Amino acid sequence: MESSKKQLPATKTVFKECGACSHTFAHILNREFGNPNELTELALNPLAGGIMNQSQQCGMIWGAALAVGAESYRRHKDQGLATAVAIRATKELITSFEKRSKTVNCGEILGYSLSNILGIARLMVSTTLKGMENSKCFDLAEAWAPEAIQSAKEGLDQTDITLTEKPASCASEVVRKMGGSEEEILMVAGFAGGLGLSGNACGALSAAIWMQTFQWCRKNPGKIPPYFKNKPAKRILKTFKKLTGAELLCEKITGQKFENINSHATYLKNGGCEELIDGLAATALMPEGS
C-alpha cells in the first residue's frame, strides 16, 4: 500500500538529518561542489542559533561560507587569491540571504532571542506544535538553498579583484594559530570582518569555536559534539566577551566597517585585533577539563 505521507522537499529532508542549520548549508553546498566533508560540517553545529545561541548571524550563512572557503581553496593555488575570493563570495551570500530574509540575524528571523532558557523553550514548543518541517527556519532554508548555491557560484567566479595588500582574514589567523592546515585556514577565510566584511558578529570568534569543535570531532569519530553542554566552546565565548567587553559586533570592536579586502588586510598587518586573535586561539587550545 502506497504511503499517504507527503515527502519532504530535499532541503528540509537534509535539514532534518543534519539537525543544525549551519551543518545543513555546508552539507548542501559542499555536495553541490563535489566536496563532501562530514567532520568539518558537523563541527559547525555550535554556530547554529547565531553563534552559540547568541542570536547573531544565522547559522545557514556560516555553513554556506565555510563551503565557499573550501571551494575557493580547491580552485586557487595562490592562498592570497583564494582568501580574497572566499571573502568576496561570502559577501555575495550575505547579500542574497538578507534579500531573502530582510535580516541576517537569527533572533530577528525568529522574533525572539535564543540566548536564554525562555527563548529555547519557545522554539521547542513552536517546533512541537507546528512540526519541525513547518518551522520558520525550515521554510527559510527551503527558499534560500537554491539562491545560496547561485550566489556562491557567482561569488566564486569573481576573481578580478584589485589588491594593494596581501589578502588576510582574522578568522584564518585564528585557525592558523590553532595548527590548522592550509585548507582549514582557507575554509574560514570568508568569516572575516563579521562575515564577508559585513561588520556583524566576529568571524574570529566563530572560527575558534568551529576549529576547536572540529578538532574534538577528529578525536571522537562517530560522536556528535555536545551542543548545550559544549564547555570548550563556552570557554571560548567567555574569553571573547572578556576581551571585547561583551561586544559581539566586528564593526564596534574594530571601530570601523571595512570598505574592502585591502582595508581589512591593512588593519591586520598593523596589529588590529592581535590580542583578540591570540586570546581566542590560546583558549581554544587549552586541554579539556582545564
C-alpha positions as CSV (number, residue, x, y, z in Angstrom):
1,M,0.0,0.0,0.0
2,E,1.4,3.4,-1.0
3,S,2.1,5.7,1.9
4,S,-0.1,8.8,2.0
5,K,2.6,10.7,3.9
6,K,3.8,13.7,2.0
7,Q,7.5,13.5,1.2
8,L,9.5,16.4,2.5
9,P,11.3,18.7,0.0
10,A,15.0,17.9,-0.4
11,T,16.4,20.8,1.7
12,K,14.1,20.1,4.6
13,T,15.0,16.5,4.5
14,V,18.7,17.4,4.7
15,F,17.9,19.8,7.5
16,K,16.1,17.1,9.4
17,E,19.0,14.7,9.0
18,C,21.7,17.3,9.9
19,G,19.8,18.8,12.8
20,A,21.5,22.3,12.7
21,C,21.1,25.0,10.0
22,S,24.8,25.7,9.9
23,H,25.6,22.0,9.3
24,T,22.8,21.8,6.7
25,F,24.1,24.5,4.4
26,A,27.7,23.4,4.5
27,H,26.4,19.9,3.6
28,I,24.3,21.2,0.7
29,L,27.0,23.4,-0.8
30,N,29.8,21.0,-0.3
31,R,27.9,18.4,-2.3
32,E,27.0,20.9,-4.9
33,F,30.7,21.5,-5.4
34,G,31.5,17.8,-5.2
35,N,33.5,18.3,-2.0
36,P,31.7,16.5,0.9
37,N,33.5,16.7,4.3
38,E,31.3,15.4,7.1
39,L,33.6,16.3,10.0
40,T,34.0,19.9,9.1
41,E,30.3,20.1,8.5
42,L,29.4,18.5,11.8
43,A,31.8,20.9,13.6
44,L,29.6,23.8,12.5
45,N,26.8,22.8,14.9
46,P,27.7,25.3,17.6
47,L,27.3,28.2,15.1
48,A,23.5,27.5,14.9
49,G,21.3,29.9,16.8
50,G,23.5,32.8,15.8
51,I,26.8,31.6,17.3
52,M,26.2,29.6,20.5
53,N,22.6,30.8,20.6
54,Q,23.7,34.5,20.8
55,S,21.1,35.3,18.1
56,Q,23.6,36.9,15.7
57,Q,24.2,35.8,12.1
58,C,22.1,32.9,11.1
59,G,23.9,29.6,11.0
60,M,22.9,29.0,7.4
61,I,25.3,31.7,6.3
62,W,28.2,30.4,8.5
63,G,27.7,27.0,6.9
64,A,27.5,28.3,3.4
65,A,30.6,30.5,4.0
66,L,32.6,27.5,5.1
67,A,31.7,25.6,2.0
68,V,32.7,28.6,-0.2
69,G,36.0,28.8,1.6
70,A,36.7,25.1,0.9
71,E,35.8,25.5,-2.8
72,S,38.0,28.6,-3.1
73,Y,40.9,26.6,-1.7
74,R,40.3,23.9,-4.3
75,R,40.2,26.4,-7.2
76,H,43.2,28.6,-6.4
77,K,46.8,27.6,-5.7
78,D,47.6,31.1,-4.6
79,Q,46.5,31.4,-1.0
80,G,46.1,35.2,-1.2
81,L,43.7,35.0,-4.2
82,A,41.8,32.1,-2.5
83,T,41.3,34.2,0.6
84,A,40.1,37.2,-1.4
85,V,37.7,35.1,-3.5
86,A,36.3,33.4,-0.3
87,I,35.7,36.8,1.3
88,R,34.1,38.2,-1.9
89,A,31.9,35.1,-2.3
90,T,30.8,35.3,1.3
91,K,29.8,38.9,0.7
92,E,27.5,37.6,-2.1
93,L,26.0,35.1,0.3
94,I,25.3,37.8,2.9
95,T,23.6,40.0,0.2
96,S,21.5,37.1,-1.0
97,F,20.4,36.0,2.4
98,E,19.5,39.5,3.6
99,K,17.4,40.0,0.4
100,R,15.5,36.8,1.2
101,S,15.1,37.2,5.0
102,K,15.4,41.0,5.4
103,T,17.9,40.4,8.1
104,V,21.0,38.3,8.8
105,N,20.4,37.8,12.5
106,C,18.8,34.6,13.9
107,G,17.0,36.5,16.7
108,E,15.3,38.8,14.2
109,I,14.3,36.0,12.0
110,L,12.7,34.1,14.8
111,G,11.3,37.2,16.5
112,Y,13.0,36.3,19.8
113,S,16.4,35.5,21.3
114,L,17.7,32.0,21.9
115,S,20.3,33.3,24.5
116,N,18.1,32.3,27.4
117,I,16.0,29.3,28.5
118,L,12.7,31.1,27.7
119,G,13.8,31.6,24.1
120,I,14.9,28.0,23.7
121,A,11.7,26.7,25.3
122,R,9.6,28.9,22.9
123,L,11.4,27.4,19.9
124,M,10.9,23.9,21.2
125,V,7.2,24.5,21.8
126,S,6.7,26.1,18.4
127,T,8.5,23.2,16.7
128,T,6.5,20.7,18.5
129,L,3.2,22.3,17.7
130,K,3.9,23.0,14.0
131,G,6.2,20.1,13.3
132,M,9.9,20.6,12.6
133,E,9.4,20.7,8.8
134,N,6.9,23.5,9.0
135,S,9.0,25.8,11.2
136,K,10.2,29.3,10.1
137,C,13.8,28.1,9.9
138,F,12.9,25.1,7.7
139,D,10.8,27.3,5.4
140,L,13.7,29.8,5.1
141,A,16.2,27.1,4.4
142,E,14.0,25.7,1.6
143,A,13.6,29.1,0.0
144,W,17.2,30.2,0.3
145,A,19.0,27.0,-0.7
146,P,18.9,27.4,-4.5
147,E,19.7,31.1,-4.1
148,A,22.6,30.3,-1.8
149,I,24.0,27.9,-4.4
150,Q,23.6,30.5,-7.1
151,S,25.2,33.4,-5.1
152,A,28.1,31.2,-4.0
153,K,28.9,30.2,-7.6
154,E,28.6,33.8,-8.8
155,G,30.9,35.0,-5.9
156,L,33.5,32.3,-6.6
157,D,33.6,33.3,-10.2
158,Q,34.6,36.9,-9.4
159,T,38.3,36.6,-9.5
160,D,39.0,40.1,-10.9
161,I,39.8,41.7,-7.6
162,T,42.0,44.7,-7.2
163,L,44.6,44.0,-4.5
164,T,47.0,46.5,-2.9
165,E,47.7,44.4,0.1
166,K,48.2,40.6,0.5
167,P,44.7,39.4,1.4
168,A,44.3,38.3,5.0
169,S,41.4,37.1,7.2
170,C,41.2,37.4,11.0
171,A,39.3,34.1,11.1
172,S,42.1,32.4,9.1
173,E,44.7,33.7,11.5
174,V,42.9,32.1,14.5
175,V,42.8,28.8,12.7
176,R,46.4,29.1,11.7
177,K,47.5,29.7,15.3
178,M,45.5,26.6,16.3
179,G,47.5,24.5,14.0
180,G,45.1,24.2,11.1
181,S,46.1,23.0,7.7
182,E,46.1,25.3,4.7
183,E,42.7,24.0,3.6
184,E,41.2,24.6,7.1
185,I,42.7,28.1,7.2
186,L,41.0,28.9,3.9
187,M,37.7,27.3,4.8
188,V,37.0,30.1,7.4
189,A,38.5,32.9,5.3
190,G,35.1,34.3,4.4
191,F,34.3,34.7,8.1
192,A,36.5,37.8,8.1
193,G,35.1,41.2,9.3
194,G,31.9,39.7,10.7
195,L,31.2,37.5,7.6
196,G,32.2,38.9,4.3
197,L,33.4,42.2,5.9
198,S,29.8,42.9,6.8
199,G,30.6,44.2,10.3
200,N,28.4,41.8,12.1
201,A,29.3,39.4,14.8
202,C,33.0,38.5,15.0
203,G,34.3,35.9,12.5
204,A,37.4,35.2,14.5
205,L,35.1,34.0,17.4
206,S,33.2,31.7,15.1
207,A,36.4,30.3,13.6
208,A,37.8,29.5,17.0
209,I,34.6,27.7,18.0
210,W,34.5,25.8,14.7
211,M,38.1,24.7,14.8
212,Q,38.0,23.6,18.4
213,T,34.9,21.6,17.7
214,F,36.4,20.2,14.5
215,Q,39.5,19.0,16.5
216,W,37.1,17.4,19.0
217,C,35.3,15.6,16.2
218,R,38.6,14.2,14.8
219,K,39.4,12.8,18.3
220,N,35.9,11.4,18.8
221,P,34.9,9.7,15.5
222,G,31.3,8.7,15.2
223,K,30.2,11.1,18.0
224,I,28.1,14.3,17.7
225,P,29.7,17.3,19.5
226,P,27.8,18.5,22.5
227,Y,25.6,21.5,21.9
228,F,24.2,22.9,25.1
229,K,27.0,21.4,27.2
230,N,29.9,22.3,25.0
231,K,32.2,23.5,27.7
232,P,35.2,24.3,25.5
233,A,33.0,26.5,23.2
234,K,31.5,28.2,26.2
235,R,35.0,28.9,27.5
236,I,36.0,30.5,24.1
237,L,32.9,32.7,24.2
238,K,33.7,33.7,27.8
239,T,37.2,34.7,26.8
240,F,35.9,36.6,23.8
241,K,33.4,38.6,25.9
242,K,36.1,39.4,28.4
243,L,38.5,40.7,25.7
244,T,35.8,42.8,24.0
245,G,33.7,44.0,26.9
246,A,30.9,41.6,25.8
247,E,30.7,43.4,22.4
248,L,30.0,40.9,19.6
249,L,29.9,43.1,16.5
250,C,33.1,43.4,14.5
251,E,32.2,46.9,13.4
252,K,32.1,48.1,17.1
253,I,35.1,46.0,18.2
254,T,37.3,47.4,15.5
255,G,35.7,50.9,15.3
256,Q,35.2,50.6,11.6
257,K,33.4,48.8,8.9
258,F,36.0,47.5,6.4
259,E,35.5,49.0,2.9
260,N,37.2,46.2,1.1
261,I,39.6,43.3,1.3
262,N,42.6,45.6,1.3
263,S,41.5,47.7,4.2
264,H,40.9,44.6,6.3
265,A,44.4,43.2,5.4
266,T,46.0,46.5,6.3
267,Y,44.2,46.5,9.6
268,L,45.5,43.1,10.5
269,K,49.0,43.9,9.2
270,N,49.1,46.9,11.6
271,G,48.3,44.6,14.6
272,G,44.5,45.0,14.6
273,C,42.7,42.5,16.8
274,E,46.0,40.8,17.6
275,E,45.3,40.4,21.3
276,L,41.8,39.0,20.5
277,I,43.1,36.6,17.9
278,D,45.8,35.3,20.2
279,G,43.4,35.1,23.2
280,L,40.9,33.1,21.2
281,A,43.5,30.7,19.8
282,A,45.1,30.1,23.2
283,T,41.8,29.5,24.9
284,A,40.6,27.1,22.2
285,L,43.9,25.1,22.6
286,M,43.5,24.7,26.3
287,P,43.3,21.0,27.3
288,E,39.9,19.6,28.1
289,G,39.0,19.9,31.8
290,S,41.4,22.7,32.4
